[in-house]
Amino acid sequence: MIKEYQTVKEIFGPIVFVEDVPAAAYNETVEIIMPSGEKLKGQVLESSKGLAAVQVFGATTGLDTHKTKIRFSGETLKIPVSEDMLGRVFDGTGQPLDKGAPVTSSERHDINGFAINPYARAEPHDFIQTGISTIDALNTLVRGQKLPIFSTAGLPHNELAVQIARQATVRGSGEEFVVVFAAMGITNAEAQFFMKDFEKTGALERAVLFLNLANDPSIERILTPRMALTTAEYLAYEKDMQVLVVMTDMTNYCDALREIAAARQEVPGRRGYPGYMYTDLASLYERAGTIKGKKGTVTQLPILTMPEEDITHPIPDLTGYITEGQIVLSRELHRKNIYPNVDVLPSLSRLMNLGIGPKRTREDHAGVSSQLYASYAQGRDLRQLVAVVGEEALGDKDKKFLKFANEFEARFIQQGRNENRSVEDSLDLGWELLSIIPEDELKRVKPEHLEKYGRKFRT
């Protein structure tokens, strides 16, 4: 039931305080009618003792405390959902950006959703191929997993996000695979990049885009990932699709959370972020997963830029607690013009072993991955020694590990921006590089796998 009030007490930045409201609900949507007759949307952030704090979606210029009217809708923000959303581009509030008609559907879902009940969760075990060797072979993404990418300012995480969204697929299942892409706080140039790339490559046909611009109100950055996840849940759990949700940049989301908390005059926590940021992030990340009895799944690939390149900053720190691993991008590799600049050593996929092996990827996957990781780590350590004593002081075995590290970066990590490698291609390339290493040093691969897959690369 819609109720109208003309009792605005105070306007503080984007927050309007309305008094004498007996029953305003948290997250309830409102309509703000300005003295000029212009209408804005808003949302209840807090309600206590008849005083409601309303976050305005847009600029508050022109509002006053005498003539402004507030209409409370009596319901939370909902989005109409339909399969017709595939191939469409929306803003952070669900309005079309592609000049198409608004989505008309009898089904309207609450964007806040719910974290999946642990009892209802099924164990993730199916491989998602991204076409990126460092992910597929070494940090495998599994359906229902939440695997963040940790980047820093100036690194090509947007290019990597688009490449993954374009190339990602489930193999040999005959199931429909779609991507829901949510971008928060991006520039107009970045928005054009995302839209043009999706359109040019044809990936838009199996994708839904939600783009929130940097000049949009902060509250829309809070809504954007919830819009995307609600759409993903509908496609996965009601239409039996395999859905990959790519969210960039979660740092912009958290900064918006801090800005709104400051406007509400809340007591700040670590580095000024609200104390409930962990709970808020968990309310997003825990919406990924597989559900017993449901064919569809929701997999998340959130991307965040670490402020000051600090992995202990609250945003990556809290994200790491909630998610199942991380993929870390390296500035050092970027300086070497290596793309994608994935730093293999600190990267980790905790669910990798559930999604690899016979009938999923290949029987030698676990051994090859472990051997590549160990050999690269040894070669990296030798670089530090070479800086002190010179390469001439190394023995023949150490020189081979050093050569392996260089070749691994130049051929395995390095990929073209449009290069889509199958997991078999990545594993074969791994065996080819391991042929540099003496056979008696290959202690992490099974002898029968070496004979079957690696022998042909040893001449």
Secondary structure as UniProt FT lines:
FT   STRAND          3..5
FT   STRAND          8..12
FT   TURN            13..14
FT   STRAND          15..18
FT   TURN            22..23
FT   TURN            26..27
FT   STRAND          28..33
FT   TURN            35..36
FT   STRAND          39..48
FT   TURN            49..50
FT   STRAND          51..57
FT   TURN            61..62
FT   STRAND          69..76
FT   STRAND          78..80
FT   HELIX           83..85
FT   TURN            86..87
FT   STRAND          88..91
FT   TURN            92..93
FT   STRAND          108..110
FT   TURN            111..112
FT   HELIX           118..120
FT   STRAND          127..129
FT   HELIX           133..136
FT   TURN            137..138
FT   STRAND          141..142
FT   TURN            143..144
FT   STRAND          149..151
FT   TURN            153..154
FT   HELIX           157..167
FT   STRAND          169..170
FT   STRAND          177..186
FT   HELIX           188..201
FT   HELIX           203..206
FT   STRAND          207..213
FT   TURN            214..215
FT   HELIX           218..237
FT   TURN            238..239
FT   STRAND          242..248
FT   HELIX           250..263
FT   TURN            264..265
FT   HELIX           270..272
FT   TURN            275..276
FT   HELIX           277..285
FT   TURN            286..287
FT   STRAND          289..291
FT   TURN            292..293
FT   STRAND          297..305
FT   HELIX           307..309
FT   TURN            311..312
FT   HELIX           314..322
FT   STRAND          325..329
FT   HELIX           331..335
FT   TURN            336..337
FT   STRAND          342..349
FT   TURN            350..351
FT   HELIX           352..355
FT   TURN            358..360
FT   TURN            363..364
FT   HELIX           365..389
FT   HELIX           391..393
FT   HELIX           396..407
FT   HELIX           408..413
FT   TURN            417..418
FT   HELIX           423..434
FT   TURN            435..436
FT   HELIX           439..441
FT   HELIX           447..449
FT   HELIX           450..454
FT   HELIX           455..457
//
